[in-house]
Amino acid sequence: MTTALNAARRTRELDRLAAGHEVDVLVVGGGITGVGVALDAVTRGLSVALIDRGDLASGTSRWSSKLAHGGLRYLTKGDVGVAWESATERAILADRTAPHLVRALPMLLPLLPETGATASRLFASGLRMGDVMRRASGTRPTRLPRTRRIPAAEAQRWFPALESEGLRGALLSWDGQLEDDARLVVTLARTAAGHGAMILPHVRAERLHEQGAEVVDVLGGDGFTLRARHVVNATGVWAGTLAEGVELRPSKGSHLLIGAHRLGDPAAAMHVPVPGHFGRFVFALPRPDGLVLVGLTDEPLPPGELPDVPQVSAGEERFLLETLNRALATDLVPEDIVGRFAGLRPLLDAGEGETSDVSRRHAVLGDPMRGVLTVVGGKLTTYRRMAQDVVDMIARRPGVAATPCRTTDLAAVGARPERTPGLPTRLTRRFGSEAAFVAALADERPELLQPVAPGVPVLGVELRWAVEQEGALTVSDVLDGRTRLGLVPAWREAALPALAWIVPELELEHGGVRA
């Protein structure tokens, strides 16, 4: 079956479900966990429908730090289980599932004047423990080299904006970096679709029950009963709106985007310790397209507050800049910020304490033998394990004929890189072995291989591919979900005029910002 997601396929599958077709598993939530569950279930021989009230990856999975990391910070909290799970799942993701979307990222921990000898030794020990887990998890040293201490001069070659005065060198380690979190979600969704799953964004669940769910097509307005033998609530921080008894402590992580030239175009990421919080850091991660991602805050949400799209507060912005500036030769200022975004984490409620100390363990809640299952907690890197646990529970129910889990060795679409000379680097980086097919959309329209606007990194073929193959149904789906131009408002604004001639089938309403 084709992996293509588009409006025509969505209409066919919605009509079939509205007519009463019953699936084995209904997944509610189109983030990384939901698409992981859909992929796991459909590759075990179960029929699957996935719905989301918005676009794929429109919630938490679009606002992460875009890392496939080995869980080092959890070692500092003593949570060895989560750290080990992170290391093993990173290896699966980077080596088998989506090697085209995961790259090795060098990471500096500068030894600043205020970093004492004891703290330096503890940091080094933690990084070396991460090395041990990396080797044990099967990650090759050629992919992620071992940790080493480097002199100050070498540290500044990796990160030119580092302050040299008092710098005693740095600890250099390696982790995994995602090309883009939302792209991973869409890639997995298309992989699931290729195995027969129905992937249906912009379909809202009004109520879940043992026979399925009452749903509404957000774009068409029609409501119907979607019949399913098993229902999975994978809506993250919003899980409690569809299931009773779900106790979460959502926290907000805020990020800033800075032009890489302001930091000397660093080749490595940098972690700066937060004073008074051992094991907590503000980082600066070089991104593709000339950006550096600065984060991360970890602030609890006030009771009762659960915004669809959280905003970065002035206080969070100030905290991130002030902490990072402690390690820089020249201070960053608010005018250096070209984009901001924040995401919500669905942390399990563990009682008192700061949310930064709450475990990233996941849990599957609900009656294991019948009714709705809710999966909460966890983190992006461990999505596959979370999904396996959910489907394992369904597989143990009476009358379910499911084969064993296959996702530890399953390659996603585009995962087998093919080196085709002459293709734009951006396409090979984002689409892997499908890059040639994306570029072929310009065979009769060569202008589609050009940027959609001056100074904007996205190519015209990406807009067409988003609509024809990746399920983009609205302007926001294209600009914010597939190309991520929305991360930099100036880029998004500049790209809007290109939509009218590249993807004219998307109706431009309200200035091209239709949800």
Secondary structure, 3 states (H helix, E strand, C coil): CCCCECHHHHHHHHHHHHCCCCEEEEEECCCHHHHHHHHHHHCCCCCEEEEECCCCCCCHHHCCCCEECCCHHHHHCCCHHHHHHHHHHHHHHHHHHCHHHEEEEEEEEECCCCCCHHHHHHHHHHHHHHHHHHHHHCCCCCCCCCCEEECHHHHHHHCCCECCCCCCCEEEEEEEEECCHHHHHHHHHHHHHHCCCEEEECEEEEEEECCEEEEEECCCCCEEEEEEEEEEECCHHHHHHCCCCCCECCEEEEEEEEEHHHHCCCCCEEEEECCCCCCCEEEEEEEHHHEEEEECCCEECCCCCCCCCCCCCHHHHHHHHHHHHCCECCCCCHHHEEEEEEEEECCECCCCCCHHHCCCCEEEECCCCCCEEEEEECCHHHHHHHHHHHHHHHHCCCCCCCCCCCCCCCCCCCCCCCCCCCCCHHHHHHHHHHHHHHHHCCCCCHHHHCECCCCCCCEHHHHHHHHHHECCCCHHHHHHHHCCHHHCHHHHHHHHHHHHHHCCCCCCCCCCCCC
